[in-house]
Amino acid sequence: MFVLNGKPIALDRAFEHDGVQYPANWLRLASPEERAAIGIEERPNPPTWDQRFYWGYDENGSLIPKRLNDEPSFDEDGNVMVDESGERIMQTGLKTQWIAEQKRTAASLLASTDWYVVRRGETGAAIPPEILTYREEVRSVSDEREEQIAACTTVDELKELLYGSQYVYVNETNPETGEEEMVQMPNPSIATPWPQLAE
């Protein structure tokens, strides 16, 4: 990361300094000495994090996870906050958010075949069996994914479930050679995949 007068400057973007206009490729082509001559410092890039699951890093460099479960809101005196009807005001956790996302995904997947259902209601025409099977699979997978999300006990586990690699590599002994080998295996920690509608 390049910093000039305390502000980051982007690669491949023109910038102005002390009345001089520098072209977009200047930072790439300039030597470290040329950059330092006008006051540009090169610093390590700040760490990045997945903002869907974490707030950032604490002072020890550890990720700060977002709230996993729904929790009540408290006022500055430590009292549980309630709405006009006396119901507790809840802060939504990641599980609730991602369960809702599964429902939205399922609705989106079903939408492409909803016209079969409408047609059956209006004309009595049969829905093809493969469409009925697909629609049932979508609903079933949505239920499975919601259960898998609800079973997560940490934010790291939830992130792995939703965005982990489809495969993991494990050491196994090759029966022919007797030597240890890295073998690709399905990752048991990821969510049930969504069904595909046949073309």
N, C-alpha and C positions, 0 to 999 in steps of 0.2 A: 504494500500500500504506500502511495506517495502522498506526502503532506507538505503543504506550503502555507506558511503563516497560520499554522494550527488547523488548517482545513484540508480534507482529503481532495486530491485531484485525480480525475479518472484517466486511465489510458485511452488513447485514440480519441481524445476530445481536445479541441483547441482551448487555450486558456490565455488570460492576460495577466501580466505581472509588471509593475513599475512602468506602465505605459507601453510595454512591448507585447505584441500579439504573437503567441507561439502556436505553430500549426499542430494539428491533431496527432501527427506521428512524432512530434518532438521528444516526448518522454521515452518512447521506444528506442529512438536513434541516439539520444544523448548519452554520453558516458556518465558514470557516477560522479566524476569530478565536475562536469558541466552542470549536472543537476544541483550538486552541492554549492556551486558558485552563485546560483541565484536563490539559494536558501531552501531547496527541496530536500526533505528528509525521506529516507525509505524506512518504513516500519513494518513489522510483521502484520499480516492481515489479522483482524480480530476474529476470534473463534465464532463459528456459525452454529446454529442449532435449529432443530425442527420446531418451528413456532406453533405447529398444531398441537404439540404435546408438552413443550417446555417454555418457561418464562425467560430463560437465559442461564447465565452462570453465576454462582455465588463467588465470594472472595477467595474460596479455596479451589476454584476451577471446576466445581461439580455442577452438573445440570440441576436446575430448579424445576421439578415437575409441576404441571398444572394439577388442579383438583381432579381426582379420579372419580369420586362419588359425589352425589348431591349433598349439600350441607346447608344448614340453616344460616341465615344472615343475622349478624349481631350488631347492635348500635354501639356507640362509643362507651356506654356504661356496661357493656357485656350482656345486655338483655336481648332475647330473641326478638327479631323484628316480625311484625305481623301486618297483613294488609287490612283494608277496610272491613272485610268480612271476618276478621279474626284468624285467618289462615296464616301459617308461618310462611315467610318469604324465604324461598330456597335459592341457593346459588347452584347453578347447573354444573354438574361434573362431566368429565370427558366421556364416561360410559353412556350417559343419557344422550349426549350430543352424537356419539357415533352409532348408537342404536337408532336414533332418528335418521341418520344418514343411510343406514341399511334399508329402512322403510322407503326413503326417497328413491334409492337406487332400484329397489324392487318395483316400485310404482312406475319408474321410467322404463324398466325392462318390459313390464307388462303392457305399457301404453302402445307399443308397436303392434300388439295383437288384440287390443281392446275392440277393434272394429269387428272381429269375428263374433264377439259376444253381443255387440249391438245388432249386428245383422241377424243373429239367431233370434233375438228378442223381437225384431221388426218383421222378419220374413219366415222364421222357423227353420232357416237353413242350418244344417249341421256344422259344428265346429270340427275341423280335421283332428283326428286323434293325436297327431304329433304336436299340434298347438295346445291341446288340453294337457298333454304330458309336460310340455315346456312350461306352461303357466303354473302347473302344480309344483314343478321343480323350483321355479323362481320363489314361490311362496315358502317351500320347504327350506331352501338354502337361506332365505332371509331369516327364518326362525332359528336355524342353526347358528348363523353368524351372530344374531342377537344374543343367543345363549352363550356363545364363546366370548363375546365382549363382556357380558355380565359376570362371567367367571374370572376375569382378569383381576389380579390382586395388586398389580403395580402398573405405573404408567409405561415403564420399559416393556413389560409383558404385552400391554395393549398395542404399543407401537409395533412390536415384532409381529403380533397377530395380524395387524392390518397391512403392514408394509415390509415385512421380513422377506428374505429371499425365498423363492419357491423351493430351492434345494439347499441341502447342507452336505458337507463332505466329512466322512467318517473313516477311520482306519479299520480295515478288515483284512483278515488273512486270506490270501489267494490259495484255494485248496490245491491247485496244480503246482505252485512254486513254493508254498509255505511262507512267502514273504508278505510283509505288511504293505497294503496299498490304500491309497485314498480313493474312496468310492462315493459317487454322487447318489444321495438318497433324498426322497421327498422330505421337506421340512415339516415335522408334525406340529410346529408352533404357529403355522399361518392359518388364516381363516379358510373355511370351505369356499372353493372358487364358485363364481356365478355360472349358471348354465349358459350355453351358447345355443342360439336359435339356428337350426340348420337352414342353409340357403335353399 
